[in-house]
Amino acid sequence: MNIYIYKFIIIYIYIILINMIKIILIIIMFIILVLVFIDEDRIFNATYMDIYEYYIEKFPLPILGFYNGIIRGVHPHHKHYFNSSDFTSTKKLEDNFSIIQKEALQIYNKKKLLNMKDIGNSFFDRIDGQPKEWKVYVIKWYGEIHKNALANCPETCKIISELPDIHIAMISILEPGKIIVPHKGPSTACLRYHLGLKIPKDKNNCYIVVNGEKFYWEEGKGLIFDDTYEHSVYNNTNEPRIILFVDVERPIMFPLNYVNNFLISQSNLSEFVNNVNKVAENQSDIEKEYFTI
């Protein structure tokens, strides 16, 4: 057997090994993809959306779902709640509680509110199904602070404008006897923060359930959680619950922080985000039940 035959055999074995390695890598990547998507369990739960709606009608939600799975995977101790004192921005909001509270109550009393479902998205129709249930006043939603917000709550807007890691801010009102049904947010890129502005005296009957755990609001104090976990809200009292509702950028390690920043920066490409801003900027007064606050 001459040297050419040896070379041919070696090259043939080399090609086989390379192809085997490629196949193994493809299988590994496929398994990782499947595991990551399985971690985004909303696509397998008819409560939220079916497979067709998730992958076709609601694209690019699958991209966010994949990213959510990665975040949970690289953080083995991933949890549904956080300590608000660990965030500089939320501390500043709490330090200015009385200013924010005063302007929020003025907006509430002037009826400058929208029903959450007025934003015009089927997702909110599902979780805001009762009339006069969940009311909001949008200050910003992945973009600039709205002009009408600058007019109606200028001091609050000034505070928020100094906090670049806040991407959503609105006043959120849950009227007496109302609930917000179980639901999940779409992205782990931000965390959800609530600052209690006006909480019913019977605060034990006004609470939020996140991932099966109850949390209670207190005036002047905040709570922060990952809203991609299932959560629901209950106001079983005879007073409205008023909070400042904020999305604050999730602190995350290198290099995923660049991915996180990119996803947030591309939010203005979303039809949903643009629709929220259009409706909020042109929001008009709506009929509101009156309660003493």
N, C-alpha and C positions, 0 to 999 in steps of 0.2 A: 504494500500500500504506500503510494508516494505521498509527498508532502501536500499536494493539492487536495487529496482526499481528506487528509487530516484537517486542513484549513476549512474545507467545505463542511465537515462534521461540526467543527467548533463554531462556525458562523451559524449553522442550522440550530444548534443547541442554544446559542446566544439569542437568536430571534425568538425561539420558543419561550425562553425564560422571560424576555422582555414582554412578550405578549401576555404571558401568564401574570406577570406583575401588573400590567395595565388592567387586566380583567379583575384581579384581586382588588386593586385600588378603586375601580369603578363600583364593584360590589360594596366595598367599605363606604364609599361616598353615598351610594344609594341607601344603605342602611342608616347612615347618619341623617340623611335628608328625611327618611321616613320617621325616625325617632324624634327629630326636631319638630316636624309637622304634627306628630301625635301629641307632643307636649302642648300644642296650641289646640286645646280640646274643644273649642267652640265649634269647630267644623264637624264634629261628630255628635253634636247636641242639637236636636231639632228646636230647642228653645231659642236659639240665636239665629241660625241660618243653615240652609242645607248646602250640600257640596257644590251644586251648580251655582247657587247664589254667591258662595264664598269665592270660588275660583273664576267665575265668568262675570257675573253682574257687579260684584263688589271689588274687582281688581283695582288697585294693588293691595288689597287686604292680605292676600297670601304672602306677599313680601314682608309685611309687618308681622304676620303670624310666624314666619320663619325666623325673623329677627327676635321676636318674643321668646321663641324656643331656645335660641342661642343664649340670650341673656339669662334665662333660667338655668341653662346647662353650664355656663361658665361661673355661675354663682351657686355653688352647692347648698349654701345656707340661705337661698333666696326666700324672702318672707313677704307677707302681704301688708305689713305695717312698718313704720319707721319713726324715729325720734325727731320731732320737728325742730328741736333745739340744735340739731346737728346741721341745720341749713341756715346760712346767713340771711337769705332773702326772707324766709318765713319769720325769722326773729325780728326783722325790720317791720314786717306787717303787724306783728303782735305789739311791738313798741308803739305803733301808731294806731292802735285799735280804736281809740275814742274818736279820732278824726274819720276813720273809715266807717265806723258805726253811725256817726251823725249823718254823713252823706247818704249812706245806704237807707236809713230810715226816712230821709227826705224823699228819696226816689220811690220808696214803697208807698208813702202817703200820697205822692203825686200821681200814682198809678202808671208810672213810666216803665211798664213791664210787658214782657212777651210770655205766652205759654211756650214751654220748651218745644212742643210739637209744631209751633208756628215757624220754627226754623226750616221746616219743610223737608225732613228726611225720614224715610220709612223706619230707620232704626229708632229714632226718637218717638215715632208714632207708637211703637211697641211698648216703650217704657213710660210713656206719658199719655196713657190711653183715656184717663178720666178727665172730664172738663174741669178747668180751674184747679189743676192738681199741682203741677210744678211750674213755677214762674221764674223768669230770669231777667236780668238787665245785663247785657253783654258789654264789657269794657274793651276787651281785645280778644281776638281769636287767631292766633298765629299770624300776626301782622301788626300794623300800627294801631295805636289806641284810637277808637272811633271819635269823630268830632263831637257827636252829641254827648258822649261820655265826658269829654273835656268840659262841656258846658254844664252838665248836671252833677258831676262829682270831680271837680278840678283837683282837689287836694289828694284824693285817692289816686287819680290818674298820675299826678306828679310822683307819688311814692312808687307806683308800679313802673313808671317809665325809667326809674333809677335802678331797676332790677332786671338786667338783661336775660336772666335765666328763667323768667316767667313768660310763658307763651300763650296762656289762656287766663283770662280773669273775668269774672262776672259775679254779680250779686244773685244768689240763689235762694228762692223762697218756696218752702213747702207749707201749704196752707193746713189749717187744723183738720184732723181726721183723714188726711191724705197719705198715700204711700207712693213710692217709686219702686216698681217691681224689679226682681232680680235681673241683672244684666252685667255685661263686661265691657270695658273700654277696649279700643283696638290696638293700642301701642304701649310698649314699655319704655319708649323714649323719654316720657315724662312721668312724674309721680303726681298724684292728686292730693291737693292740700285744701283743708277746710278751716277757716277762721270763724269761730262763733261770734256773731254780731248781736243777735237777739234770739235767745233760747227760751222756750217755755219754762215756766216755773216748775212744772211737773216734768223735769228733764229726764227722769227715769223712764218715761213713756214716750220719749222722742230720741231716736237712736238710728245708727247705721250698722248694718251687719256686713262684714267683709270676710269672705272665706269662712263663714260660719261663726265668726267672733263678733260680739257686740261692742260698739264704741259709742260714747256719749259726748256731746258737745258741751263746752263751757264758754261763756262769754269772755272774750279777750284771749282765749287759748286756741291753739290749733291742733289738728291731727292730720297725719299724712300717711297715705297708703298707696299701694299699687292697684290701680283700678282695672287692670286686666284680670284680676281675680273677681269672681262673682260677688256682687254687692247689691244691697237693697236698702231703702230708707223708709222709716215709719214715723209718722207724727200722730200718735194716739192721744193728743191733747186738744184743748180748745183755744190754743194760741198758735200763731204762725211761727215757723222756724226760719230764721234769716241768717245766712252765712256768706262769707266771701269765698268763692269757689275758684281755685287757682290750679293750673298745671305748671309745675316747676321741673326744670330739666333734671333728669336723673344723673347723679354723679356716677361715672363709670370709668373703668380702667382703660389704659392704652392697650391696643389700638382701636378698640370698639368705640371709644369716645368720638373718633372721627366719623365713624358710621352713624352714630347717634346724631351728631351735629348735622350731617348730610341729610338724614331723614327729616329732621326738623326744618332745615332750610328749604326743603322741597315741598313743604306742606301747602304752599300757595298754588301748587299745580293740581291740588285736589279740588274737584268740583264741589264737594261737600263743604270744605273750608271756605271757598269763595262764596258759596250760597249763604253760609252763616253770616259772613261779613256784610254781604249785600242786604240781608234782612235786618241785621242788627243796626246797620248805619241808617236805615230808613224806618226803623221801628216806630210805631205809633202807639198811643195809649190804648189800653184794652180795659174792658170792664173788669172790676175787681171786687170781691167781697170785702167788706170792711170789718176790721177787728181792732180792738184797742191794743196798742203796743206802747 
